[in-house]
Amino acid sequence: MDLMIFAPIGSIAALVFTTYLAFVILKQSRGTEEMKKISDDIAEGAKEFLKKQYTILAIFLIGMACFLSFLVHLGYLNLFVPIAFLTGGFFSALAGYIGMTFSTKSNSRTTQAAKKSLNKGLKIALFGGAGMGLAAVGLALLDLSFWFYFLNWYYGYLELGERIVIIAGAMVTFELGASSVALFARVGGGIYTKAADVGADLVGKVEAGIPEDDPRNPAVIADQVGDNVGDVAGMGADLYESYVGSIVGTMLLAAVAGLSLRGVTLPMALAGVGVLSSIVGIIGIRTRGKESPAKLIWAIRKGVYLSSVLIVILSFFVVRYTLGMEYIGVFFAVLAGLVAGLIIGFNTEYFTSSSNAPAKSISESSRTGPATVIISGLSQGMLSTFVPVIAVISAILASYFLAGGGANPALGLYGIGISAVGMLSTLGITLATDAYGPIADNAGGIAEMTHQNPKVRKRTDALDDVGNTTAATGKGFAIGSAALTALALIAAYHDKIVEAAGKPIELSIMDPKLLVGLFLGAMIVFAFCSITMKAVGRTAQRVVIEARRQFKEILGLREGKAKADYARCVGITTRAAQRQMVVPALMAIVAPIVVGLVFGVEAVAGLLIGALCTGFPMAVFMANAGGAWDNAKKRIEFGEHGGKGSESHKAAVIGDTVGDPFKDTSGPSLNILIKLMSMVSLVFASFIIQHCLLGV
């Protein structure tokens, strides 16, 4: 039996279960007419944003496909590359859209469920998140399975080794399409959501002294829309891309390691059993009676642990059957990646949870003003990079040598790729717990705007508090897997340039071209973060100016006697985000090509290594600092240091607004940046070698 069949089986199971979850959610009550109206306004704003964003993406995808077709005509690329690129981009965008739909259909239903109990609210929000998580992995495996079976059939007349190289090479551009869309979606959605969030917080909480999600705030609907387009649609495309990238990168390394067709199919078989295990884990999340936030986190954790245990057991038999006991070390590489992912998750939870020391220390620092809040948050974020870096280093060394890298370096690199697949094998449930957070956030906003009983808002706040931690954990998984995947892709890039050049190419640290690339790679990380954070700041300024204008010109708005013009803030944020997402997204595509054409393939290798070594800890730092600032603010809102409206609260809000673009715009986009540059380098390697100004 070919265990590759687990990939399409897992895909179908995920999509069927997603459909079931959709029916369960739609059966729930949406609440009062006012709740329905607000939910519909949020959904309309999110759809309008995605419509504009996907229009820009369609233009980009078609233009890029035409350029790839030109390279096919010149003989640099495989015939199916442009089509694979388009399908990768399409399914990445579709994953984001499905996630956004689940979120907007679940928000008011979560509010209504929270009227009954905390547990019921958790169930609906978690089902909404699970719909997105399983849709993303289901679509990924569906498209990957199609391309693998089709290409294997189409090139069936070729010798096995040649056929494997062609299949893996063509599927890289599938991931190139997914990565391109993911970066646009993450950057555009991140600019939108955090600009709206920062603008709403600064005018509402700090200046006007009104609660979060107060209907008097003109930016409140834009903020709620942002939860969906950035934290759900953008995140769905992001983690879809991470998932596909780890699988495709490992397939490439299998071809180089000479593991035959079974080694190429193993990552997809492992992903298939991972999906099935995630479904069991989601079903296994149970809560009873009245639960505290700590117990809610534990309930979710148990689901993740159950999935992880199942994956460990099933992976052993999959590896043993597929490769044989001779290569059983590959199983331990899977285990190394899975353990590293769990360690990164623990570290993220420690540094971001409101009940732990880092958030407590930031909350304590709020007593002396915004400056100490900023300093404390930055220091905690920097410290939080230590454990993830050690975990990833350990996973690299363990997976390399356990897979057989001591005797066969190519097999060791394959082990590193497999460890990335292992780390993301629980993505179905990890993404479910990640996407649940924005749904709970939306539910709390609807409760506040419709003046529900305070106990309802208290329950949604508890769900949101848990969601902040699970969302940060999801980002940690994505960032950690990006480091492993990017390293595997860099190794595949070296093999590609050797093949394209037809001679050995040494990548020496003493080569000035490689050193040039290292510095450029490190610099591009900072430039990317600068551009995206500046975009959030500029857009937030426009939101603040508009909100101030409305408070000044709409009589009775501050007193709640008049209605704000929400559409104005939604429109301002949408237009600004669309304009400002293009430059940072194109950086990842243009930089490797320009560096390669000017300095050569050695400089491109340096570019990729520099971006990886700088971008990975930077992404961890930004994501964890942002999460810690957010939950430190939550501690004060729960009554610590004077509670809402106090000077401590205002100081913590300032820290949270600084952390917003850290954790939801620049930080999570970096993991796509470092992988997309690797993908672009792989696809254009032959073209660069032929046209480099400095030769090879």
CORWO-V616603 format. One line per field, one symbol per residue. burial: I if it has 16 or more other ideal C-beta (glycine too) atoms within 10 Angstrom, else O. A space follows every 50 residues. Layout:
burial=???
//
This chain:
burial=OOIIOIIIIIIIIIIOIIOOIIOOIOOIOIIOOOIIOIIOIIIOIIIIII OOIIOIIOOIIOOIIOOIIOIOOOOIIIOIIIIIIIIIIIIIIIIIIIII IIIIIIIIIIIIIIIOOIIIIIIIIIIIIIIIIIIIIIIIIIIIIOIIOO IIOOIOOOOOOOIIIIIIIIIIIIIIIIIIIIIIIIIIIIIIIIIIIIII IIIIIOOIOIOIIIIIIIIIIIIIIIIIIIIIIIIIIIIIIIIIIIIIII IIIIIIIOIOIIIIIIIIIIIIIIIIIIIOIIOIIOIOOOIOIOOIIOII IOIIIIIIOIIIOIIOOIIOOIIOOOIOIIIIIIIIIIIIIIIIIOIIII IIIIIOOIIIOIIIIIIOOIOIIIOIIIIIIOOIIOIIIOIIOOIIOIII IIIIIOOOOIIIIIIIIIIIIIIIIIIIIIIIIIIIIIIIIIIIIIIIII OIOOOIIOIIIIIIIIIIIIIIIIIIIIIIIIIIIIIIIIIIIIIIIIOI OOOOIOIOOOIOIIIIIIOIIIOIIOOIIOIIIOIIOOIIOIIIOIIIOI IOOIOOIOOOOOOIIIOIIIOIIIOIIIOIIOOIIOIIIOIIIOIIIOII IIIIIIIIIIIIIIIIIIIIIIIIIIIIIIIIIIIIIIOIIOOIOIOIII IIIIIIIIIIIIIIIIIIIIIIIIIIIIIIIIIIIIIIIOOIOOOO
//
